Amino acid sequence: MWRLFHRSLALFIGLGVVPTLIIAIAFALPSHLQIEQFKMLTGLLLIVSTISTLCLAGLVVTILKRPLHQLKNAQTKIQNGNLKYRLHVEGSFEMQQLFHGFNEMASSIEIAAEQEKQHAAERSLTKVASQVAHDIRSPLASLNVVAHYLSEQKNGDPDYAEFLHILKLSIDRIKNIAEDLLNKRKDHEHQSPTLLHNAIDDLVTEIKSKQYNQLNFVIEYHQPTIPVTATKIEIQRAIGNIITNAIEAMCNVGTIHIKTDTSDRGVAIHIKDNGPGMTPEILSKVLQGGFSHGKANGNGVGMTIVREIIEKHHGQLTAQSTPGIGTTFSIDLPTYSLPK
């Protein structure tokens, strides 16, 4: 495009400027030298000069109009929702800078639109979760009445007391989940510490009640018990999702080893299974959340919840996996410290 402009400029100089100079010189000569042929020649040159000047003006308008048309077209596409549309950077340095700046602006608009979309989805999900948590309270109250009634009944079955205990644990966990959803925006800065091992014990008891006859738990706790800032329900949701994924990966058959220990950050919780394991590529996607592997109806929400809980308390989630051997997830959390 600019090569054409340069050629047109040369044409303008050759057919416009030069003839104009000749005409000016011709009319500046003495009248006896201005013969008829010369007058005719200068007249033709004047016509050619005028035509070339008009052509150049039209060409300049066209050259300037083309990038403006490209910018207008790109603006229209973005306004119509095609946020991935970008201009091909070409032309002079100034034009390249202009197109590059427009592309950067388009990228910023795309990122902002995606963030707004995510925020809208989160607001919608929070609203639904709050409504569900509110509606759960009524059936929970009924379950509490049933549990209280059963606790006052005499029963000779040796498993009766154990199943009643599991029922109460499950009711309390559902109640805590509902309260956690409703109070998600409240300040937990001065909350009481959670005894980590007690939270894990109640969780494992509830999971065992599902009658996984070929599933074995090995528990190895650091002594004494470790207090953490995360709530009991948060601990159980995070560890529970990891254990549930492990159980499904092992098809309800295998061993889950839970171990706690101290770490530089505070406390480390290791959940190890002897399932099929994962490749590094798959494990990386699973850790990011929103990705499911080895489950027909999985959607990756469980691991997303795990990450959100750990990041909320400034912890860290890591994992190691070997295909055919198993997977170990490690949660590193700060321990509870008294508020100043």
N, C-alpha and C positions, 0 to 999 in steps of 0.2 A: 504494500500500500504506500509506504513512504518512498520506495524507489520510483513509483509512478508519479508521486508528488514532485520529486526532484527532477524527473524528466520534463514534467509539465512546466516547472519553473524555468528550466533551460529553454523550453519552447517559448515561454513568455518573454524571456530576455532577447531571444533571437528574433522573434516576430513582432514583439511589442516595443521593447525598450530601444532596440537598435533602429527600427524604422522611425520611431518617434524622434530619435536624435538626428537621423538623416533629414527628416522633414523640417526640424528646427533649423538645421544648418542651411537647408535649401532656401527657406524663407528669409534667412539672414543675409543671403548673398545679394549683390546688386541686381536690380531688376533686369538689366540687359543680359544677365547670365541665366535667367530663369526662362529657358526655352520651353516650348509646348510639351515636348516629350518628357522633360524632367518633371513638369507639373503633373502630367498624367501619371508618371511613376510614383511620385510622392502621394498622389491621391489614392492610388492602389495600396501603397504601403500603409496609408492611414486607415483604410478599410480593413486590411489584414490585421493591423495592430489592434483595432477596436474589437474585431471578432475574436482574436487570440486572448485578449483581456477578459472578454465575457466568458469564454470557455474556461479560462483559468479560474475565474471567480466561481463558476458552477462546480468545477472540480474541487476547489477548496471547500465549498459548502458540503459536497458529497463526502469528502474525506473526514470532515469534522462531524458530519451527521451519523456516519457508520458506528463509531464507538458509543455515541449517545443512544442510538437505537439498540445496541447490544445491552447497554446498561438498563434501558427501559424494559427490554424484554426479560432480562434477568430479574428485575424488580417485580414484574408481573408474575413470573413463575413462583417466586418466593411468597408473594402475597396470596397466591392460590394454593399454597401448602407444600410446594416442592422445595423443602428446606435444604435438600442436598444438591441443588443446582449450583454450579460454579462456572465462572467465566474462564475461557482459555486465555491465559496471559500471553499477549503478543504485542507487536508494534514497537514504538519508540520507548525509551526509558521512562518518560513521563506517563505514557499510556499503560505500560506494565505496572507502574506504581499505583495508578488509579484502579486497574483491574484487581491487583493484589489486595489493595485496601478494601474493595468491595467484597472479595472472597472472604477476607478475615471477618468482616461485618456479618456476612451470611453464616459463617461458622459459629460466631457468637450467638446469633439468633437461634440457630439449631440447638446449641447446647442449652440455652435458656428455656427454649420450648420443651426440651426433653426433661429438664429439671422440674419445670412447672407441671408436666404430665405426671412425674413420679410423686411430687408433693400432693397433687390432687388425688392420686390413687391411695396414698398413705392417709390422707384426711378421710377419704371415703371408707377405707378399711377400719380406721380408728372409730368412726361413727358406728359402723356395723358391729364391731367388737364390743363397744360400750353398750349397745342395745341388747346384744346377746347376753352379756354379763349381767345386765339388769334383769332380763327375763329369766335367767337361771335361778335367781334367788327364790322364786316361788317353789319350784320342784325340789330345791335343796332343803327348804324348810320342811317339806313333807318327808323327805328322806331322813332328816334329823329326828323327826317324830317317830318314824319306824325304827331307827337305830336305838333310840331311847327306850322304846317299848320292848324291843328284842333283848336289850341289856338287862331288863328286869325279869325276864322269863327264865325259868329253870329248865335246863336241857342237859340230858345225860350224854349227849354226843361229845366225845373228846375234841372234835374239830370245831365245835360250835363257837367257843370263845375266840379261837384263832380267826375264823371267818368273820365274826362280828368285829374284831379288831381291824381287819382289812377293810370292812365296809366303812368304819369310822374314818380310817386313813384316807380312803377314796373321797368321802364326802368332804373332809377337811381340805383336801387338795383342790377339788373343784371349787370350793368356797374361796380358797386363796387365789386361784386363777381369776375368778370373777372380780374379786376385790382389787387384784393387781391391774386388771384391765380398766376398771373404773377410776383407780387412783394413779394412773400412769403419769400424770402431769404434776403430781404432788411432790413436795420436797422431802427426800429421804435422807437428808444430810445427817440428821441426828437419830437415825434409826438404831435399834438394838442389834448387837452382833448375832449372826447365825452360826450355830454349832454345825460345822460341815458334816461330821460323821453321823450325827443324828438325822440330818436331812437325807443323806445317802441311805442309811439303814431303812428309813420309812419308805423310800423309793423302791429299794430292792425288795422289801416285803410285799409291796403292792404288785410289782412285776411278777414275783414268784407265784402270786395268787392266780395268775392266768394259766396255771397248770402246764408250764413248759417242762414236760417230764424228762426230756433229754437235754435240758439246758442246765449248766452248772455255773455257779457264781463263786469266785475266789476273792475274798476281801482281805486287804492288807493295809491297815491304817498306821499312820505315824502317830506316836503317842507323845504328849497328851492330845486330846481333840483340839482342832484348830478353828478359831472363830474367824469368820469372813464378813465383809460388808454386804455382799449380795444377800437378798432375802431367801428364805427357805424355798419359796415357790420358784424363784429364779434358778436356784441351784438344781432343783428337781427337774425343771423344764429343760435346762441345758444338758445335764447328764442323761436325763430320760430320753431325749431325742437321739443322742449318740448311741445309747444302749438299744433303743428300738431299731435303729438302722442296722446295728450289728446283728441283732436277733433275726431280722428279715434277711440279711445277707447270708447268714448261716442256716437259713431254713429251719429255725428253732432247734438246731442241734449243734452243741459245741460248748465252749467255756468262755466266760467273760471275767476278766481279771481287773479288779478295781484297786488302785493303790494311791495313797496320798503320801506326800513328802514335802519338806520345806524346799524353798527355792529362793533365788535372789529377789524375785518380785514379792514373794510371800509364801504361797502354798501352791503345790503342783498336784493336779489330779490326773491320773493316767487311766484310761479305759482301753483295755486290750482285748481283742477277740482272735480266735483262730479260724476265721472265715476265709473266703476265697481271695481276699486282698484286692488291691487295685494297682494299676500302672501309675507312674508319676503324672502323666497327662490327665488321667481321670481324677486322681486324688486332688490335683490342683483346682479343677473345676468344682469338685465337691466342696472344698474348703471355701470357695468364693460364695457359695450359696446359690439357690435358684437352679441347681442342677441335681438330677437324681440318677443313680446308677444301680442297676440290678433289681429294680422294683417296678412292677407293671403299672402301678397307680401312683408312683412317686412324682413329686413336683419340686423337691428341693427346699420346701418351706422350713422344714425342721432345722436344717443346718443354718439357714438364714436367721432363725430365732436364736440359735446357739451363739452365733457371731454377735448379734445385737446385744445380748445379755452380757457377754464377756467384754465387748468394747465399752459398754455403758459403765462398767466398773474398772476400766483401764487395765484389763487383763490381756492375755494373748492366747490364741488357739493355734496349735501346730499338730501335725500328724505324720506318721510314717507307715508305709504299707509295702508289703511284698506279695506279689501274686502267688497264690497257693499256700501262703503261710499265715497271713492275717494282717490286721490293721491296729495301730495304736493311736488314739487321740489324746492329746495332752492339753489340759486347761491350766493356765498359770494366772492366779488371782492374788491381789493384795490381801493381806490379813487385816482384821479389824483393829483400829487404833482408837483410843478414847478421844472424843472431840475436845479441842482446847478451849 
